[in-house]
Amino acid sequence: MRRSSITVLFVLLICVVALGFYRGWFTLSSHNPDAGNNQVNVNLKLDGGKIQEDAEAVKNKATELAGRATEGATEPSNPATDNK
């Protein structure tokens, strides 16, 4: 059981990282090494503003969908207009 939990968490982590790169939350950049220098600098940038924008968009969409579901559930059906 413990091993499967770790596997699920690892897969979720990979999915979040992949989604982050796809949505532009993370970017990688590197600089060309100097002549005679074998070191390569790789930079990982986190765009917190983009993450916040996407989280707000998801929140707004979820609220909109919940409102539609609530409206649809509370409206009584009219048997005269229902075609079966």
C-alpha positions in Angstrom: 0.0 0.0 0.0 2.8 2.4 0.9 4.6 1.8 -2.4 1.5 2.5 -4.5 0.9 5.7 -2.6 4.4 6.9 -3.4 3.9 5.9 -7.0 0.7 7.9 -7.2 2.3 10.9 -5.6 5.2 10.7 -8.0 2.9 10.5 -11.1 0.9 13.5 -9.8 4.2 15.4 -9.4 5.2 14.6 -12.9 1.8 15.7 -14.2 2.0 19.0 -12.3 5.5 19.7 -13.6 4.4 18.8 -17.2 1.3 21.0 -16.9 3.5 23.8 -15.5 5.8 23.8 -18.4 2.8 23.6 -20.9 1.0 26.5 -19.2 4.2 28.6 -18.9 4.5 28.4 -15.1 8.1 27.2 -15.4 10.7 28.0 -18.0 14.2 26.7 -18.5 17.1 28.7 -20.0 20.8 28.2 -20.4 23.8 30.3 -21.3 26.4 29.2 -23.8 29.5 28.2 -22.0 32.6 30.3 -22.5 35.4 29.0 -24.7 37.5 26.6 -22.6 34.9 26.4 -19.9 32.9 23.2 -19.8 30.3 24.5 -17.3 26.8 25.1 -18.4 24.4 27.3 -16.4 20.8 26.2 -16.5 18.2 28.4 -14.9 14.7 27.5 -13.9 12.2 30.4 -13.6 8.9 30.2 -11.8 6.2 32.6 -13.0 4.0 33.1 -9.9 1.8 35.7 -11.6 0.9 33.2 -14.4 0.1 30.5 -11.8 -2.1 33.0 -9.9 -3.9 34.0 -13.1 -4.6 30.4 -14.1 -5.8 29.6 -10.5 -8.2 32.5 -10.7 -9.5 31.5 -14.1 -10.1 27.9 -12.8 -11.9 29.3 -9.8 -14.1 31.5 -11.9 -15.0 28.7 -14.3 -15.8 26.3 -11.5 -18.1 29.0 -9.9 -19.8 29.5 -13.3 -20.3 25.8 -13.8 -21.6 25.3 -10.3 -24.1 28.2 -10.8 -25.3 26.6 -14.0 -25.7 23.2 -12.3 -27.6 24.8 -9.5 -29.9 26.7 -11.9 -30.6 23.6 -13.9 -31.4 21.6 -10.8 -33.8 24.2 -9.3 -35.8 24.9 -12.4 -38.9 22.8 -12.5 -39.5 21.0 -15.8 -42.5 21.9 -17.9 -44.3 18.7 -19.0 -45.9 20.6 -21.9 -42.6 21.4 -23.5 -40.8 18.2 -22.7 -40.7 16.0 -25.8 -40.3 12.3 -25.1 
